[in-house]
């Protein structure tokens, strides 16, 4: 009986290649390690099986049979450098750099990459769950997945211990909101105060501070339809090359945040006047966008202090608390939701694509109003 014909090489260079699946990445896609032989596919497969056994022994015994170790901290810094410039600067620093340098590396930095096991990851998040919000922990998990995903791709480790890790959700910190009566009194006062217009835009439309300072009326305001295009935001970001903080006007983080907002006639009249000149609606003397911190201290805090003193001086006096700018966004959302406004319309104006997030995080139910609406 003739000997079976030898299988032809499966590579153009005349070698045999065998692919061994060694795990999955953060998206569930298979991660493979390749082995090559000039003899046969069976020989390449034997190499893969030998490597697989050595990795299993290493995992059980803690002994590195390959003769190489990779320090977690050093590899994490390599991973940070590898994504610099591939994501937005704000994402790089706020999601990756800050969490990697301040949380992940201090905890795991002295370990060997392949020594990190799921139990170590679980202990890390058990600790962080006591002090950090769910969203912050998710960013830390993203950093860890980056380290191990690139470790697998570059054969620096044999598994990703984060694969089955789930973040334990914490209830978000409760935000304070104004009642409908308080919000109306603040809106009324914005017409009296010289610094009131920017605060009125925040409270009436739920803009974020970043979005407010990114408004360019000559570009964004449509006087025919009385709409405002929210298409940029002003933030302070660290330059990844110089590591110096810079004022940046950037596009919205998501497609939903790029939106058209119908504007009240009173506000449209002011924006129409502003649109006659180029530049930002709220700018420095040089015409540059305002630093968000400077706007907060020089405009927002001054307005809120004067507003509170104004109503304390009334008869009878009313002590309206001072809330932060983001709580004005919560207030507007809650007022609209409690007034039974269409949720899709609310989400559209606020720039939310997830109604569940809108209800859970931004809507603060007014129990008395709900009771009245339901005749309870």
Beta strands, then each sheet from edge to edge (+ up, - down):
strand 1: 16-24
strand 2: 30-37
strand 3: 221-222
strand 4: 227-230
strand 5: 233-238
strand 6: 245-250
strand 7: 259-262
sheet 1: 1+ 2-
sheet 2: 3+ 4- 7+
sheet 3: 5+ 6-
end
